[in-house]
Amino acid sequence: MDPGRDGERGEMRRLVRCFQEDFIKNSPYVVLDGGIRVIEISRIVGTVDKCGELDENFRYIKRKDNVERSRWMRLEHAAAGYTFLPPIDVYMYRGVYYVVDGNRRVAVAKVMKMEYIDANVKEYIHRSEEGALSGAMLRRRFELETGLKSISLTHEIGYRTLLDEVMKYPGTEMSEKRKGWYSEVFLPACSLIESSELSPLYPGLTGGDIFVLIARFFNDFMGGMPQEDFRTIISAFMFSHTLPERRIWRKFPFRFLGRLMSGEERSLDFQR
């Protein structure tokens, strides 16, 4: 598609992506209703019904009339005054979002440098993309059972691990487990991960993805995450990168470490 032109400046302007051009309609697909959720504005990349009309900042290229200016100013004032903006409607496809309704709200959010926005999400997945479909199902199960919809993973297979971690958190009711795990474990851990040396080691992964890697590692070698400050856990995980590749030699120091952390003095079981 040819880029648009700004009539007032005479400058070439890039357009947002078009859902109809990116999505392959002649291949069997399913549509999942994700409901209302908080989404990252940086992942909103295109439009559904306004193809060719919006620049990359979701501003209309040709509409410069008073009505458009008035609508824009109302939204801008609402955002500046922290007034609630109604959720936008989007399609999700291959990890990014295309706006069905709410292009102006996205434009204002970008101007205000907002990071997140509420959205009503419908997800499109081709049946041939088995990994994406199974990942989406795991995400839906995690969200339905925990009520947590704001956790974003690049590799959605990790939602199975996150659900296991929530279930391990002390508490009898899921609401108690969810709130405690999310606020006292997951959010602080992701903050530490993102400020540590781990992020450069795993480019392209979110803090949540790396949390999953750490949880899987300690579940494998120690039977669960140690009850330590997460800085210590990160250091131990980074230490694992210096160990030999053979499992028996990687396993030894962490089984030993687990005994020390738990205060157990019985002999180590290397067959586990």
TORPA-903442 format. One line per 3 residues: for each residue x, y, z of C-alpha. Coordinates in Angstrom, 1 decimal. Example, Ala and Ser with C-alpha at 12.3 -4.5 7.8 and 13.67 -1.06 7.14 Angstrom:
12.3,-4.5,7.8 | 13.7,-1.1,7.1
This chain:
0.0,0.0,0.0 | 1.3,3.4,-0.9 | 1.9,5.8,2.0
-0.5,8.6,2.6 | 0.3,12.3,2.2 | -0.3,15.1,4.6
-2.2,17.7,2.7 | -1.0,20.5,4.9 | 2.7,19.7,5.0
3.1,17.9,1.8 | 5.1,15.2,3.6 | 4.8,11.4,3.1
3.1,9.7,6.1 | 3.2,6.0,6.9 | -0.2,4.3,7.3
-1.2,1.8,10.0 | -1.5,-1.8,9.0 | -4.7,-3.2,7.6
-6.3,-6.3,9.1 | -7.8,-7.3,5.8 | -4.3,-7.4,4.2
-2.6,-9.2,7.1 | -5.2,-11.8,7.9 | -5.6,-14.8,5.5
-9.3,-15.3,5.2 | -9.3,-18.2,2.8 | -7.7,-20.5,5.5
-9.9,-22.1,8.2 | -9.8,-20.1,11.4 | -11.5,-19.7,14.8
-12.5,-16.6,16.7 | -12.2,-16.6,20.5 | -13.9,-14.0,22.6
-11.3,-12.6,25.0 | -13.7,-10.2,26.7 | -12.6,-6.9,28.3
-8.9,-6.8,29.2 | -6.0,-4.3,29.6 | -3.8,-4.3,26.5
-0.5,-2.7,25.6 | -0.8,0.3,23.3 | 2.6,-0.6,21.7
1.0,-3.8,20.4 | -1.9,-1.9,18.6 | -0.6,-1.8,15.1
-3.5,-1.6,12.7 | -7.1,-0.9,11.9 | -10.0,-2.9,10.5
-12.4,-0.4,9.0 | -10.3,2.6,8.4 | -7.6,1.2,6.1
-5.8,3.9,4.1 | -7.2,6.7,6.3 | -5.0,6.7,9.3
-1.3,7.4,9.7 | 1.0,5.3,12.0 | -0.1,7.4,15.0
-3.8,6.7,14.2 | -4.5,10.3,13.1 | -6.8,10.8,10.1
-4.8,11.9,7.1 | -7.4,13.8,5.2 | -10.1,14.8,7.7
-9.3,18.4,8.9 | -12.8,19.7,9.5 | -14.2,21.4,12.6
-16.1,18.2,13.6 | -12.9,16.2,13.6 | -11.0,18.8,15.6
-13.8,19.0,18.2 | -14.0,15.2,18.7 | -10.2,15.1,19.0
-10.1,18.0,21.6 | -12.8,16.3,23.7 | -10.8,13.1,23.9
-7.5,14.8,24.5 | -9.0,16.8,27.4 | -10.5,13.7,28.8
-7.2,11.8,28.7 | -5.3,14.8,30.1 | -7.8,15.0,33.0
-7.5,11.3,33.6 | -11.2,10.8,32.7 | -12.2,7.2,32.0
-12.1,6.4,28.3 | -14.5,3.8,27.2 | -12.9,0.5,26.1
-11.9,0.2,22.5 | -12.9,-2.9,20.3 | -10.0,-4.8,18.7
-9.1,-7.9,16.9 | -6.1,-9.8,18.1 | -4.0,-11.7,15.5
-0.6,-13.2,16.0 | 0.1,-11.2,19.1 | -0.9,-7.7,17.9
-4.1,-5.7,17.8 | -6.2,-4.1,15.1 | -8.8,-1.5,16.0
-12.4,-2.1,15.1 | -13.8,0.9,17.1 | -11.8,3.5,18.9
-9.1,4.7,16.5 | -9.3,8.3,17.9 | -8.9,7.0,21.5
-5.8,5.1,20.4 | -4.4,8.3,18.8 | -5.0,10.3,22.0
-3.5,7.5,24.1 | -0.3,7.6,21.9 | -0.1,11.4,22.2
-0.5,11.2,26.0 | 2.2,8.5,26.0 | -0.1,6.1,27.8
1.1,2.5,28.0 | -2.1,0.6,28.4 | -5.8,0.9,27.4
-9.0,-1.1,28.1 | -10.2,-3.1,25.2 | -12.8,-5.6,24.2
-10.8,-8.3,22.4 | -11.7,-10.9,19.8 | -8.8,-13.2,18.9
-8.4,-14.7,15.4 | -6.4,-17.9,15.0 | -5.8,-20.1,12.0
-6.6,-23.7,12.7 | -3.3,-24.7,11.1 | -1.4,-22.8,13.8
-1.7,-25.6,16.4 | 0.8,-24.0,18.8 | -1.0,-20.7,18.8
-4.4,-22.4,19.3 | -3.2,-24.5,22.2 | -1.5,-21.5,23.7
-4.7,-19.5,23.5 | -6.6,-22.2,25.2 | -4.1,-22.4,28.0
-4.3,-18.6,28.4 | -8.1,-18.8,28.5 | -8.0,-21.6,31.1
-5.6,-19.5,33.2 | -7.7,-16.4,33.0 | -11.0,-18.2,33.7
-9.6,-20.1,36.8 | -7.7,-17.2,38.3 | -9.5,-14.1,37.0
-6.1,-12.6,36.0 | -6.3,-11.0,32.5 | -3.4,-8.6,32.6
-0.5,-11.1,32.3 | 1.1,-11.2,28.8 | 3.4,-14.0,27.7
5.2,-14.2,24.4 | 5.1,-18.0,24.7 | 1.6,-18.9,25.9
2.5,-22.4,26.9 | 3.8,-20.8,30.0 | 0.3,-20.1,31.3
0.2,-23.8,32.5 | 3.2,-23.1,34.7 | 1.7,-19.9,36.0
-1.5,-21.7,36.9 | 0.5,-24.3,38.9 | 2.3,-21.5,40.8
-1.0,-19.8,41.7 | -2.4,-23.1,42.9 | 0.6,-23.6,45.2
0.1,-20.2,46.9 | -1.3,-20.5,50.4 | -5.0,-20.0,50.8
-8.3,-21.9,50.5 | -10.1,-19.6,48.1 | -9.0,-18.9,44.5
-9.5,-15.2,45.1 | -7.2,-15.3,48.0 | -4.5,-17.2,46.1
-4.8,-15.0,43.1 | -4.5,-11.7,44.9 | -1.7,-12.9,47.1
0.3,-14.5,44.3 | -0.1,-11.7,41.9 | 0.7,-8.8,44.2
3.3,-10.5,46.5 | 5.1,-12.9,44.2 | 4.5,-12.2,40.4
4.6,-8.4,40.2 | 7.7,-8.0,42.5 | 9.5,-10.8,40.7
8.9,-9.4,37.3 | 10.1,-6.0,38.4 | 13.3,-7.5,39.7
13.7,-9.6,36.5 | 13.3,-6.6,34.2 | 16.0,-4.6,36.2
18.4,-7.5,36.4 | 20.9,-8.9,33.9 | 18.5,-11.6,32.9
16.5,-9.5,30.4 | 19.5,-9.0,28.0 | 20.1,-12.8,28.1
16.5,-13.4,26.8 | 15.7,-10.8,24.2 | 12.1,-10.7,23.1
10.8,-12.3,26.3 | 8.6,-10.5,28.8 | 9.3,-10.5,32.5
6.5,-13.0,32.8 | 8.2,-15.3,30.3 | 11.4,-15.3,32.2
9.5,-15.9,35.5 | 8.1,-19.0,33.8 | 11.6,-20.1,32.9
12.8,-19.7,36.5 | 9.8,-21.5,37.9 | 10.2,-24.4,35.5
13.9,-24.6,36.4 | 13.4,-24.8,40.1 | 10.4,-27.1,39.8
12.6,-29.5,37.8 | 15.7,-29.4,40.0 | 14.3,-28.7,43.4
10.7,-29.6,43.3 | 9.5,-26.0,43.6 | 10.6,-22.4,44.0
12.7,-21.9,47.1 | 11.2,-19.7,49.8 | 13.9,-17.0,49.4
14.1,-13.4,48.4 | 13.7,-13.3,44.6 | 17.0,-11.6,44.1
18.6,-14.8,45.5 | 16.5,-16.9,43.2 | 17.6,-14.8,40.2
21.2,-15.1,41.2 | 20.8,-18.9,41.6 | 19.2,-19.1,38.2
22.0,-17.1,36.6 | 24.5,-19.4,38.3 | 22.9,-22.3,36.5
24.2,-20.9,33.2 | 27.7,-21.6,34.3 | 27.1,-25.3,35.1
27.9,-28.2,32.8 | 25.2,-29.3,30.4 | 25.0,-32.8,31.7
21.9,-33.1,33.9 | 23.5,-35.0,36.8 | 26.1,-32.3,37.3
23.6,-29.4,36.9 | 21.3,-31.2,39.4 | 23.7,-31.7,42.2
24.3,-28.1,43.5 | 20.6,-27.2,43.3 | 19.4,-30.4,45.2
22.1,-29.5,47.8 | 21.0,-25.9,47.8 | 17.4,-26.9,48.3
18.3,-29.0,51.4 | 20.2,-26.0,52.9 | 17.4,-23.6,52.2
14.8,-25.9,53.7 | 16.9,-26.8,56.7 | 16.6,-30.5,55.9
19.6,-32.7,57.0 | 18.6,-36.0,55.5 | 20.8,-37.5,52.7
20.3,-36.2,49.2 | 18.2,-38.2,46.8 | 19.8,-37.9,43.4
17.4,-40.3,41.7 | 14.5,-37.8,42.0
